[in-house]
Structure formats: C-alpha cells, structure tokens
Amino acid sequence: MELVARTPSEEDIALAAAIPKRRTDRRRFTSWPVPRGHLDLMVDRAAEAGALLIPVVGQLTRLRLTTAIDQAALRQQEDPEYQAEIAGWSGRGRLAEDGVMAGSAQPAGRVHGDTAMRTFSGGTLPDARTARDEPDGGQLLVVATLADNPTAILRAGEAASIALLTATGRGMATCPLSQPFEIADTRAIRDEVLDGAAHPHLILRTGWLPVSTPPPPRSPRRQLMDTVDHMPAAWPPRPR
Ligand SMILES: Cc1cc2nc3c(=O)[nH]c(=O)nc-3n(C[C@H](O)[C@H](O)[C@H](O)COP(=O)(O)O)c2cc1C
C-alpha cells in the first residue's frame, strides 16, 4: 500500500490546533443555544469524513433519545460486571497513565436538564457557575452511518473526532455519550430516533460553558507506541 502525503489544508490546520484544547467536558452548560451555523459546519465535516451527524431537534425525538440513555444507564447500574469495570478504570489520581481521573468526572448521578451523564467512580469535578435556575442548553447529535460494517464504524469514529474538534475550535464544550450503544439492544435509537434510516454509533453533547471557565484537567494518555504500530508493509520506510 502506497502512503501518499498531502499538503494540509487550512481546515486541517485549524482542526489540529483544536486537538490540545479538546476535553471531554461532563459539566452543566449554560442556556446559550448552539448556533445553527456551528451545527451545519459539524454536520458538513462529519459528512466529508463519511458519516451522518444528526442534530436531535424536536421534543419527542429528544425525549426518545434521552429515555434510551436513561434505560441504558439503569441496566448498567444493575450489572455488577459493568460496575466493577467502571470502578477499575475511573476515579484515578493525577499521576494516572490512563483511565478517567476523579477530577475529570462529576459526582454520581448528574443529570443536565434531560440528559443523564455517565457515573464514574469518585468524580469530583464541580459544575461551573451558571445563572440561578438557568436551563442547560446542551445540544445532542447522533453519529450514524447508512451501512453497518467495520468500515462504517471506522468512518463514524473519524466523523465523531472531526465533529468534536470542530465544536472545540468554535469554543464549545463537548461530551461523547455512548451508554445506549453498550447494551445489546440499540433498536430504540435506530427506529424511534432515526426512523430506521441509519445505524447509530455515538451521541455527542455540545454547548457553552460560562465565559472564562477553566477547562477540566487534561486526561492521561498512554505512550503512542502502546496503542499504534507500523503497518508491516510500510515499515521500515523504503529509501527514496
Ligand atoms: C467512543 C467514545 C465513547 C465515550 N462515551 C462516553 C460516555 O458515555 N460518557 C462520558 O462521560 N464520556 C465518554 N467518552 C469520553 C471518554 O471517557 C474520554 O474521551 C476519555 O476519558 C479521555 O478524556 P478526554 O476526551 O478529555 O481526552 C467517550 C469517548 C469515546 C471516544
């Protein structure tokens, strides 16, 4: 396989610049709505990456989606294996080399508006200060594909990454939500939220924190070479 390098576009450079700024932010958002233009840009870029990004509009559709999140969370809460797994990789200290740090997660059972957030062990991250009784303006989007095969799943991941970085570049906070996709039955989302038209893979939540809110701590990362390897055919590089 020949690997061809191309000159990065301005858009690529802007997305790359958002990488060190992006964090999963599980806090409550302000009520400021996400502008239509920002959503359109996320949708367009996800489409270029080969996946559908579907903003959840309409009260009933949103209710169906948030109900699916609630039901998945309930099932997981009753599952001792899930509980043991999440306890094993969250609640980590600042010197952790992987997993979710206590300082990046919130105390158990947080629900922002209608959206239940995943509970991690020992979460300590407080909400940023919003106005009293201010509703959470988090926008939910579903990453989906027409096909349901390994290539489609790869494209969905790339599209999710690009959508998250696009939102970060516009100053918005983001959080992926995947609990409904971790239980066996995801039909409720496919049929009731997407009208059976596409295969859902991930939910993204995005919105605004109050101006000047410091970001949550940076998550630990394993060493690059612990997670990726050279393709046998592409390494060692051929001399030119
Ligand atoms: C496919 C995928 C699913 C995720 N699902 C959730 C989720 O359900 N709830 C949550 O709070 N974070 C979720 N996350 C966020 C990860 O926990 C987070 O990316 C990881 O802890 C690293 O933190 P960072 O994004 O701030 O670098 C998900 C991330 C990915 C890539």
The ligand as an SDF file (V2000), in Angstrom:
LIG
                    3D

 31 33  0  0  0  0  0  0  0  0999 V2000
  -16.4160    6.2330   21.6910 C   0  0  0  0  0  0  0  0  0  0  0  0
  -16.3990    7.0430   22.9570 C   0  0  0  0  0  0  0  0  0  0  0  0
  -17.4440    6.9360   23.8600 C   0  0  0  0  0  0  0  0  0  0  0  0
  -17.4570    7.7050   25.0360 C   0  0  0  0  0  0  0  0  0  0  0  0
  -18.5200    7.6220   25.8910 N   0  0  0  0  0  0  0  0  0  0  0  0
  -18.5690    8.4210   26.9810 C   0  0  0  0  0  0  0  0  0  0  0  0
  -19.7100    8.4090   27.8540 C   0  0  0  0  0  0  0  0  0  0  0  0
  -20.6750    7.6740   27.6510 O   0  0  0  0  0  0  0  0  0  0  0  0
  -19.7040    9.2540   28.9110 N   0  0  0  0  0  0  0  0  0  0  0  0
  -18.6470   10.0780   29.1820 C   0  0  0  0  0  0  0  0  0  0  0  0
  -18.7180   10.8230   30.1540 O   0  0  0  0  0  0  0  0  0  0  0  0
  -17.5370   10.1030   28.3810 N   0  0  0  0  0  0  0  0  0  0  0  0
  -17.4890    9.2970   27.2930 C   0  0  0  0  0  0  0  0  0  0  0  0
  -16.3950    9.3320   26.4600 N   0  0  0  0  0  0  0  0  0  0  0  0
  -15.2830   10.2150   26.7800 C   0  0  0  0  0  0  0  0  0  0  0  0
  -14.0570    9.4450   27.2840 C   0  0  0  0  0  0  0  0  0  0  0  0
  -14.3070    8.9920   28.6040 O   0  0  0  0  0  0  0  0  0  0  0  0
  -12.8790   10.4120   27.2100 C   0  0  0  0  0  0  0  0  0  0  0  0
  -12.6220   10.6540   25.8400 O   0  0  0  0  0  0  0  0  0  0  0  0
  -11.6200    9.8800   27.8550 C   0  0  0  0  0  0  0  0  0  0  0  0
  -11.8260    9.7410   29.2270 O   0  0  0  0  0  0  0  0  0  0  0  0
  -10.4170   10.8060   27.5830 C   0  0  0  0  0  0  0  0  0  0  0  0
  -10.7040   12.1210   28.0040 O   0  0  0  0  0  0  0  0  0  0  0  0
  -10.6240   13.3700   27.0140 P   0  0  0  0  0  0  0  0  0  0  0  0
  -11.6940   13.1760   25.9490 O   0  0  0  0  0  0  0  0  0  0  0  0
  -10.8930   14.5680   27.8680 O   0  0  0  0  0  0  0  0  0  0  0  0
   -9.2650   13.3730   26.4060 O   0  0  0  0  0  0  0  0  0  0  0  0
  -16.3750    8.5690   25.3010 C   0  0  0  0  0  0  0  0  0  0  0  0
  -15.3120    8.6560   24.3790 C   0  0  0  0  0  0  0  0  0  0  0  0
  -15.3300    7.9270   23.2330 C   0  0  0  0  0  0  0  0  0  0  0  0
  -14.1920    8.0690   22.2480 C   0  0  0  0  0  0  0  0  0  0  0  0
  1  2  1  0
  2  3  1  0
  2 30  2  0
  3  4  2  0
  4  5  1  0
  4 28  1  0
  5  6  2  0
  6  7  1  0
  6 13  1  0
  7  8  2  0
  7  9  1  0
  9 10  1  0
 10 11  2  0
 10 12  1  0
 12 13  2  0
 13 14  1  0
 14 15  1  0
 14 28  1  0
 15 16  1  0
 16 17  1  0
 16 18  1  0
 18 19  1  0
 18 20  1  0
 20 21  1  0
 20 22  1  0
 22 23  1  0
 23 24  1  0
 24 25  2  0
 24 26  1  0
 24 27  1  0
 28 29  2  0
 29 30  1  0
 30 31  1  0
M  END
$$$$
